[in-house]
Amino acid sequence: MEQRLFALQRLSAMVMAPFVLIHLAVIVYAVRGGLTTGEILARTQGNWGWIAFYGLFVIAVAVHVPIGVRNILIEWGRIGRPAATALALALGLVLLAMGLRAVVAVGGLAA
């Protein structure tokens, strides 16, 4: 199991790297362009490209972060593997739910 989690975390990091760079570039563009929150939302709402982009970003984060937190809980917190796994899984589900909720809201999919 440890080898699979190691590989999965590295794979999710490879997926996240370009997403982080693009996300930061968009932030710089928006700030330098003087865009307001309303203008940014107007550009993202209903745009399936941004919805897919941030949806995949959220999924990658929800996979990547809990694996690292699990390792920290085991190595530094001296928590047993089953408990650390359960806590990490719960964290991953919370991140996934919150992130997808934000994607739905920013994408204008919420009715």
C-alpha positions in Angstrom: 0.0 0.0 0.0 2.8 2.4 0.8 4.4 2.1 -2.6 1.1 2.8 -4.3 0.4 5.9 -2.1 4.0 7.1 -2.9 3.4 6.7 -6.6 -0.1 8.3 -6.4 1.2 11.3 -4.6 4.0 11.8 -7.1 1.6 11.4 -10.0 -0.8 13.9 -8.4 2.1 16.3 -8.0 2.9 16.0 -11.7 -0.7 16.8 -12.5 -0.8 19.7 -10.0 2.4 21.4 -11.2 1.1 22.9 -14.4 -2.3 23.7 -12.7 -0.5 25.8 -10.0 1.6 27.7 -12.6 -1.5 28.5 -14.7 -3.5 29.5 -11.6 -0.7 31.8 -10.5 -0.4 33.3 -14.0 -4.2 34.0 -14.0 -4.0 35.7 -10.6 -1.1 37.9 -11.8 -3.0 38.7 -15.0 -6.2 39.6 -13.1 -4.4 41.7 -10.5 -2.3 43.6 -13.0 -5.3 44.0 -15.3 -7.2 45.6 -12.5 -10.1 43.1 -12.9 -12.8 43.2 -10.2 -14.3 40.2 -8.6 -17.4 40.7 -10.7 -15.4 40.8 -13.9 -13.5 37.7 -13.0 -16.8 35.8 -12.2 -18.3 37.0 -15.5 -15.5 35.4 -17.3 -15.6 32.1 -15.4 -19.4 31.5 -15.1 -20.6 29.0 -17.6 -17.1 28.6 -19.1 -16.6 24.8 -19.3 -12.9 25.2 -19.8 -12.4 26.9 -16.5 -14.9 24.5 -14.8 -12.9 21.5 -16.1 -9.6 23.1 -15.2 -10.5 23.9 -11.6 -12.4 20.6 -11.2 -9.3 18.6 -12.2 -7.2 20.9 -10.0 -9.4 20.2 -7.0 -9.3 16.4 -7.6 -5.5 16.4 -7.8 -5.3 18.4 -4.5 -7.8 16.1 -2.8 -5.6 13.1 -3.7 -2.2 14.7 -3.1 -2.7 16.5 0.3 -4.2 13.7 2.3 -1.4 11.3 1.4 1.2 13.8 2.7 -0.9 14.5 5.8 -1.1 10.8 6.5 2.6 10.4 6.3 3.1 13.4 8.7 0.6 11.9 11.1 2.4 8.5 11.1 6.0 9.9 11.2 5.6 13.0 13.4 2.3 12.4 15.2 3.1 8.8 16.0 -0.4 7.8 15.1 -1.0 4.3 13.9 -1.5 3.6 10.2 -5.2 2.8 10.4 -6.1 5.9 12.3 -3.9 8.1 10.1 -5.4 6.6 7.0 -8.9 7.3 8.3 -8.1 10.9 9.2 -6.4 11.5 5.9 -9.3 10.0 4.0 -11.7 12.2 5.9 -9.5 15.2 5.0 -9.5 14.3 1.4 -13.3 14.0 1.3 -13.6 17.4 2.9 -11.2 19.0 0.5 -13.0 17.4 -2.4 -16.4 18.5 -1.3 -15.3 22.1 -0.5 -13.3 22.4 -3.7 -16.0 21.1 -6.0 -18.6 23.3 -4.2 -16.4 26.3 -5.0 -16.0 25.1 -8.7 -19.8 24.9 -9.0 -20.3 28.3 -7.5 -17.6 30.1 -9.5 -18.5 28.2 -12.6 -22.1 29.5 -12.3 -23.5 26.0 -12.1 -25.4 26.6 -8.8 -29.0 27.4 -9.4 
